[in-house]
Amino acid sequence: MALQDLAEQTVTGLGYELVEIERSAGGLLRVTIDLPWTPGQEQYVNVEDCEKVSRQLQFALEVEGIDYKRLEVSSPGLDRPLRTEKDFERFAGEVVDVTLKAPVGAAGAGQVAANRKRFRGQLVRGEAGWQVQWSNEPEPKPGQRVSRKRQPAPMQVLGFTLDEVREARLAPVVDFKGRRPRQTGES
């Protein structure tokens, strides 16, 4: 049995979702798991979940005779990869980093610079796929007063389909004060 299939079968059999499996030099086998998503309910993987999957995977890998030196099971973390349509639906409205397979050409790109492949912005469902929305307005410095008369920078939008994406990840936004950043359109 192939390693991907074995890991998928073992992880889903325990009630988790296989996010990623990676084989590194030196025999490291890295498996990333998450809890299945149900709309309106956000759950997170904890240490006990990783330990449970690790024990079961060690047993399954030994039975199948798959060679590895060290097994590492972890949660997806702050910069979770987005691969499937379900991942994009789950994290719609969040800030993401998207890297396209081919650069955006100058034609039809509007204000987007030609030959750009990487974008960071809010993930939004579009008419023909997905969109990333962002503004090039710099964040105000701490303590800086911003005039109410100042016009905000225009929002930029890039539409894409999953076939055009090389890599998409949640942008690691950490806020230690417990306040969420303002979403687009909020006052």
N, C-alpha and C positions, 0 to 999 in steps of 0.2 A: 504494500500500500504506500502511496506517495506521502511524503511528509505533510504537505498542505492538507490533503484529504484526512489524514490521521488526526492532525491537530484540529481541524474543523469538526470532525465527528466527535472527538473527545470533549472539546469546549462546548459545543452546542448540546451535547448529551448531559452536561452538568447545568444547563440553563443559562449559559453565557453566550456572547457573540464574539467571534474571532475577528479582531480588527486588523491585525498584521502579524506576520511571522517572518523572521529575518535570521539568516545564518551568517555569522561573522567569522572572521579569521580566528584561529585558535580554538575552534570547536564550540563557540558560544552560540546557543540557540535562544533567540529572544522572541517571546510570544506576548502579544498585547491583546487584552480582553476587555470587554465592556458588558454591562448589563443590557438586555434587550430594551428597546425604547417603546414606550407606550405614550401617546400624546397626552400632555397635561401632567405627566408624572416624571420627575427627574430623579434618577437614582445614580449612585456612584459606586464604583468598585472599591473595596477596602482590602486590607492586608489578608484577612481571613479568606476572601474570595480568591486572591492570588495563590495563597497557600494550598487551598483545596484543588485548584486547577493544576498547580505544579505537581502535587502528589499523584494525581491521576495521569498526567502527561508522562511523568517519569516511568510509571508502570507500563503505559501503552507503548512508549518508545523502546523500552527494554524488551517487551514481548515481540515487537516488530523488528528488533535488531537494528534500529537506526542509531548510527554513531554520532555522539556529541560528547563534549567534555563538561559543559556547564549549561544549565537551563535557567532562564530568567523569565518570569511571568510578571507582567505589570499592567497597570491601568493606562489608558491612552494619554492622560496628562492634559495640561493646558493647551498644547498645540496639537490636538487630536487630528489625525488625517481624515479627510472626507473623501470617500470613494464611490459610494452608491447613491442612487436617487434618494433612498431612505435617509442617508446621512445628511444630504442637503436639506430635505424637508425638516428633519429634526433640528437643525441649527439655522434655519431661516431667521433672519433678524439679527444674527450675531455678526461680529466683525471677523472677517476671514482673510487669509492670504491665498491668492489664486495665481498659479503660474500656468500660462498657456503653452501649448506645444509649438505654436508658431507665433511670431510677433504680430502685433496689430499693425496693419498697413496704414499709410497716410490717408487713403481714400475711405471716406465714410467714418473716419475715426473721430471727427469733430475736434474737440480740444485735446484729445489724448495724443501724446507724442508718438510719432511713427517708430516702429521697431521696438515697442515696449511689450514685454511679456509678463511682468509681475505687477499685481494690483492688490491693494489692501483697502477694504471697505466693508460696508454692510451687505450681507447676502440677502437678496430679495428674489422672489419668484417673478419671472418675466413672462411676456406673451409667448415667446418661442424658446423657452428654456429658463436660464437663471441670469441674474444680473448682480453686479457689484456696484454699489453707489458710494461715492466718496467726495470730499471737498478738499481742495488744496490750501484751504485757509489754515495758517499755522495756529497751534494752540496758544492761548495767552499765557504769559509767564506768571508764576505765582505772585500775587499782589498787584499785578498789572490791571489798570482800569481800562475797560473797553467801552467806547462811546456807544450809546444807544442809536445814534444816527448813522453809524458805520454800516454799510451794506455788506451782508455776508457774501462770501465767495460762492459762485454758482456750483450746484451739485453736478458731478460728472457721473455718467452711467456707462457701464460696459456690459453688453449682453453676450452670453456664451452658452454653449451646450456642453454636456459632460464629455462628449467625444473630443472637444477642443482642449480639455484640461489635462495638463501633465501632472500637476500636483495641486491639491487644495487642502488647507489646514485651518483650524481655528487660530485666530491671532491671539497670542498669549497676552491678554489684558489683565493686569493685576491691580486691584484697587484695595489698599490696606485700610481705607477709611470707611469701607462698607457702603459707599455710594456707587451706584451704577452710572456709567457715562450716559449723557443725554443721547437718546436715539433721534434719528432724523425725523423732523416734523414736530418734535416736542417743544414746548415753550418753557 
